[in-house]
Amino acid sequence: MATEPTKEENGASSKGKWTSNKKRKEKDVFIYGNYKSYYGYRIDRNTKEDPRLAVFKKEWFEGKDCLDIGCNQGIVTIAIAKKFRCRSIVGIDIDGGLIESAHWNLRKASRQVNSNKTQVKGFSDNADNPSSKGEINVDEEMDPLKVVSFHRENFVEHLHVSSEKYDAIVCLSVSKWIHLNWGDEGIITLFVKIWRLLRPGGVFLLEPQPWKSYKQNRLVSETAKANFERIFLHPGKFREILLDKIGFRSAEVITDKLTGTVAGFDRPITAFYK
């Protein structure tokens, strides 16, 4: 039986942050993987965009309704919306503080787009510019504020009434934290809910952390420590579970080596099709 995390376990706040009781080594431990500087140390500083976007297919997202589970500060969610022109994309995270940051990033992205449109329009209206006639579409860049939304949600425990709601669901480097906090039951619940929320023909993009990563984080809480000892469904079994037990019809590894990521983050990403 999996051990479920309490709301405030061993000093853990409702945001999933645990503060050590030892005064000499006071530090925050993020029991749900809800790091506030996650993108800063995952992505190479010389990389302009998250390298995972380079292996995503436009057809999965363009004109589609999408969901990003464990969106953190919403950087990837917003980037997917802008690059692939989703009809809608919802980002959810268990940490309310990260969702606040995601809303801030969304407003910033929207202001940038509208600022660019204003500058381009001014350039195209310039009578002294002979090349401006009919060659610049000021509406080409999409305002993410019209497409992207964020809210705080515990996906595993949340009651999802609707089904077949999304065309694409993204779950990037989140499964380990669900597994450590809710055990094998939690990971099965995650997969079943995703399958139910996907429309026929939809795609589920999964980037699971390797088992060695579990070992490194098994002591973040008493719950994680207890669940780690009971885990039977290791990440290497996820593909078999999703195809044979959950009901996905096919799968393809879209990358097993990412460039532009810091060492330890070049994880395989698999697309599962409903």
Sequence and secondary structure as in RCSB ss.txt:
>XXXX:A:sequence
MATEPTKEENGASSKGKWTSNKKRKEKDVFIYGNYKSYYGYRIDRNTKEDPRLAVFKKEWFEGKDCLDIGCNQGI
VTIAIAKKFRCRSIVGIDIDGGLIESAHWNLRKASRQVNSNKTQVKGFSDNADNPSSKGEINVDEEMDPLKVVSF
HRENFVEHLHVSSEKYDAIVCLSVSKWIHLNWGDEGIITLFVKIWRLLRPGGVFLLEPQPWKSYKQNRLVSETAK
ANFERIFLHPGKFREILLDKIGFRSAEVITDKLTGTVAGFDRPITAFYK
>XXXX:A:secstr
      TTSTTB TTSEEE S GGG  EEETT   TTHHHHHB TT SS GGGGGS HHHHBT EEEEET TTSH
HHHHHHHHHTBSEEEEEES HHHHHHHHHHHHHHHHHHHHHHHHHHHHHT TT TT TTT  TT S  GGGTEEE
EE  TTTS     S EEEEEEES HHHHHHHHHHHHHHHHHHHHHHHEEEEEEEEEE   HHHHHHHTTSSHHHH
HHHHH  S GGGHHHIIIIII   EEEEEES  SSB TT    EEEEE 
